[in-house]
Amino acid sequence: MKCVVTGAAGFIGSHLCEALLDRGYSVAGIDGFIPYYPRWYKDANLSHLLGRHGFAFHELDLRCHDPIRALDGAEAVFHLAAVPGLTRSWTEFDLYQDCNLTATQRLLQGLDKAGVRRIVLGSTSSVYGRYACGDETLPTNPISPYGVTKLAAENMARAHADGRDLEVVVLRFFSVYGPRQRPDMAYHRFIHAMLHNQPVTITGDGHQVRGNTYVSDCVAATIAALDATPGETFNVGGGESASVWDIVHRLEAIIGCKARIEREVARPGDQRVTGADTRRLTRHTGWTPQVSLDEGLSRQVEWQRTLAKRIAA
């Protein structure tokens, strides 16, 4: 079976490609290398994939390139390509609209042209808004332009499902972390600062709570969604919630040093509490998270230690 993964050189996408290949799928990876963070991170992610049997890579910007060649012969698409993050979405909205909505529309048109009938769409807890704690019946009320574009992408996919007989499953990811996490994400920044004896910057009061999802659990849920009932929407979360202060204290214990804290004002659009009720996904697919928060943070710390040594060499 051939699958297509968009955002294949990214954090979650590169792990997903590896897991699919390990399961015997052939994979066409698509990435446009949008310069949201330095390209060498993505090149390093791709190094685990290039040359593997069954993997083909296509450097395509879905905003303007036709994906038909990559889609040829595919039975399903995992659409993870997006520009993420809250802060920049306020000042660079055109980029978010183009990458998260226009690119999704053009991919969906490509699926119709290529005859691909199934798509698993990666979305985010940000579509729920400030308090994203519960199951999929929570009202959607995004409070950042990023969340608005991701909800619009969900609705675009549903419009194609209704009008073009497309099988769509939507996954709303909750705070995914682990090796290869993007350098702009909080846990990556905290760990980097502590490993390099730099200040850890905490925005707001630090009592924001996040439901945390280790990347391998996220990937397992994403693959399980291939067999889920079309039209469903599922929360994907790891089951362990923690405040920012709690994460910092856990990292202090893992790394073995005290964090030097600097404070900044809260970011506009930042969620106050997130926590995924994932019972619907478990009922439909049997998926359950496997990696504890302490174990997952330890694995990310070890990856970042190795990364720092490689950069220094």
N, C-alpha and C positions, 0 to 999 in steps of 0.2 A: 504494500500500500504506500502510495506517495502522499506526503503531507507538505504543505508550504507553511513556513514560519516567517512572518514579517517581524522586523526588529530582531533579526537573528543574531546580530553582533552585540546586542545589549545584555543587560544584567540577567533578566529572566529568560529572554529569548535564547541566549547561548546555552544555558542549562537545559532548556526545553529541547533544543536540537540534539544535544548529547543524549538525553534520555530517550528520545524517539529512535535515534540510531541504535542505541543499546537494545531496544526492543525489536529491532529488525525492520523498522520502517525506512523507506528512502525519504530524504528531506531536501527540499529546495529552500534555501534561506535567502531572505531579502532584507537588505538594509541600505538606507540612503546616507548614513553617516552625517546626519544633521548635527552641526557643531554646537550641541548643547553642553558638551564637556569634551575634553581632549580625545582625539581619535585614537591615540595609542592604547587607551583602555579597551576600546572595541577591537582593535587589531589583536590585542592580547587574548581577548575572549575568543576570537575567531581562530586563533592558533590551535585551539583544542579540537577544531572541526575540520579545517582545511586538510585535504588528503585522506580523510576517512571515507571508507567505502560507503556509497549510498548518499553522500552529501554533495550538493552543488550549490554554489553561492552566486547570487545575482546582486550586483550593486545597482540599486534602483531607487530613485526618489519617487515615491508613489504620488506626489503632488503633480508630477509632470511626465513621468515615464509610464509606458504601457506595460503591465506585468504579465501579459498573455504568455510570453515564452516560459516564464517561471511557473505559471499555472498549468501548463500543458500536461495532461495526464494525471493531475492531482485529484484526490478524492475528498480532501478536507483542507481547510486553511485555519491556522491559528494566527489571529491578527493581534500582535502585541506592539507593533510600531506606533509610537506616539511621542510627543514632547511632554514630559512630566513636570511636576513641581508647581508650587503655589505662587511663589514670590514673583517670578519673571512673567507669569501669565497676566499680571496687572499692567505691565509696561510693554509687553511684546505680544499683544493679543493676536495680531495678524499671523504671527508664527504659529501660535496654538490653534487658531482656527484652520489654517492651511494644513498643518500636519495631523491634527486630530479629527477634523471633520471632512475637509475637502479630499484629503488622501484616502480616508475611509470610503467616501462616496465613489471615488475612482476605482478603488480596489473592488468594491461591490459590483460595479459595472463590469469590471474584468472577470469576476466570477461568473456573471451571467453569460458573457461572451465565450468563456472557456468551458461552460457547462459544469462548473463545480457547484455542488448543491449544499455543502455543509461548511459552516464557519463557526469557530469558537472565538468570541470577541473578548479581549482583555479589557476590563473597565476598572473602576476604583471605588473605594469607600467614600471618596470625596463627593460622589453624586448625592449622598445622603445629607451632607451639610455639617453643621457644627456638632451635633450629637448623633453619631453614627453607631449606635449600640443596639443590636437586636437582629431580627431576621429580615428577609427580603420584602416584607410588607411595610417596612419603614417608609415614610414619605420621602421622595427625592426633593431636596432643597439645597442645591449646591451654593456655597458662599464664596467661591473663587471662580475667576474666568476659566481656570483649568478644569474644575469640576463641571462647569457649564458645557465646555466643549466635549467632555467625555460622555455626559448624559445625552448630548445631541448625537454623538456617534452611535450610542445604543439605539436611539430612536430612528436614526437613519437605517441601521441594520434591520430593525423591526419593520420599517416601511418596505424594504426590499423583500423581507420574508413574506409579507402580506401580498405584495404586488407581483413577485417573481418566483414564488414557490421555493424560497431559499430556507434552508434549515439553519436556524440561528440559536446558539447557546451563549448567554452572557455571563461572564465571571467578574465579580467585583472583588478585587484584591485588597487586603487589609495589611498595610505596613510590612512589606516583604523585605527581608534582610538576609545576610549571609555573604559568602565569598562572591566577588565580582560586583558587589553593590556599588552603585554610582557614587562618584566622589562628592556630589552635592548633597547626598542624603545624610540625615542626622547621625546615625550610628557610625557611618564611615568617618564623618568629620570628628566625632568624639574620640574614636579609636586612634585616628591619625594624630590628633592633638596630644593625646596621652602618651603615645609611643614616642613622640618627638618633644616632649616636655614643653608643650605649648598650651595656652589657655583653651579651655573648653567653653564655647559660647552657648549659653542657654537663653532662648527667647521666651518672653513672658515670665510667668511665675514658676515654670518647671513642673506644674502639677497636671499638665496635659497628659492624658492617658491614651495609650495606643494598644490595640490588639495586634500581636506580632505573629508573622507567618514566616517560617524558615523557607528558604528558596526551594529546597527539594520537596517540601510539602506542597508548596504552590505549584510546582511542576507536576507532581503526581495528580493533583486535583485537576489541572488543565488537561492532562491526557485522559483522565477518567471522564471528563466532560464530552469527549468524542462520542461516547455511547449514551449520553443523557438524552432525555426527551426534548426534541426541538421545541423552541419557544420558551424554554425555562431560563430563569435568572438565578444565579447562585452566589452567595457570599463565600469567599475563600479566606479563612483565617486560622491561625495556629492554636487558638484556645487559651493563650496566656497573655493577659494584659499587664501593662506596667506603666508607671509615670516616667517622665523624663528623669527625675531625680533617682528613681529606682534603677533605671538603666545605667546611669552614671555610677551608682554605688556597686552594681554588679560588675561593671567594667573595671572599677578600681580593684575589686577582689581578683578578677581574672588576670589583669595586667600586673598587679602588684605595686601600684603607685597611687598616690592621692591626686585627684584632678584639681587643677587650678581653674577656678570658675570665673568667667566674665558674663555679665548680664546685658541683654539687649531687650528692647521693647518687643511685644508680641507682634508676629507677622499678620498682616491683614489676610483673612480667609483661612486662618489656621483652625483646624478642628479641635474641639475641646476634649471630647471623649470618643474613641472608636472601640468597638468590640464586636466581632462577627459571631452571630448565631449560625452555625453551619449544619444544623440538623437536616435541612432539606437536601443538601449535597450528599450527606451520608446516606439518607434514605434512598436516593436515586442511584448512587454509584457504589456505596460501601466505603468511600474514602474517609479516612480520619487522619489528623496530623500525627506525626511520629516523633518530631524533634523538639525537645524541651528548649525553653528560652536560654537557660544557662549553657546548655550544650551548643546551641546555635550561635550564641555570642562568642563562645570559646573558639568555634571553627572560624568565625569571621576575623577574630583577633589574630589567629594563626595565619590566615591568608594575608592579612594586612602586614604582619611582620615579614612574611616572605616577600611581599610586594615591595616593602621599604628597602629590604636588602638588595633586591634586584635593581631598584632605581639607583641605589647608592653605589652599586658595583661599576 
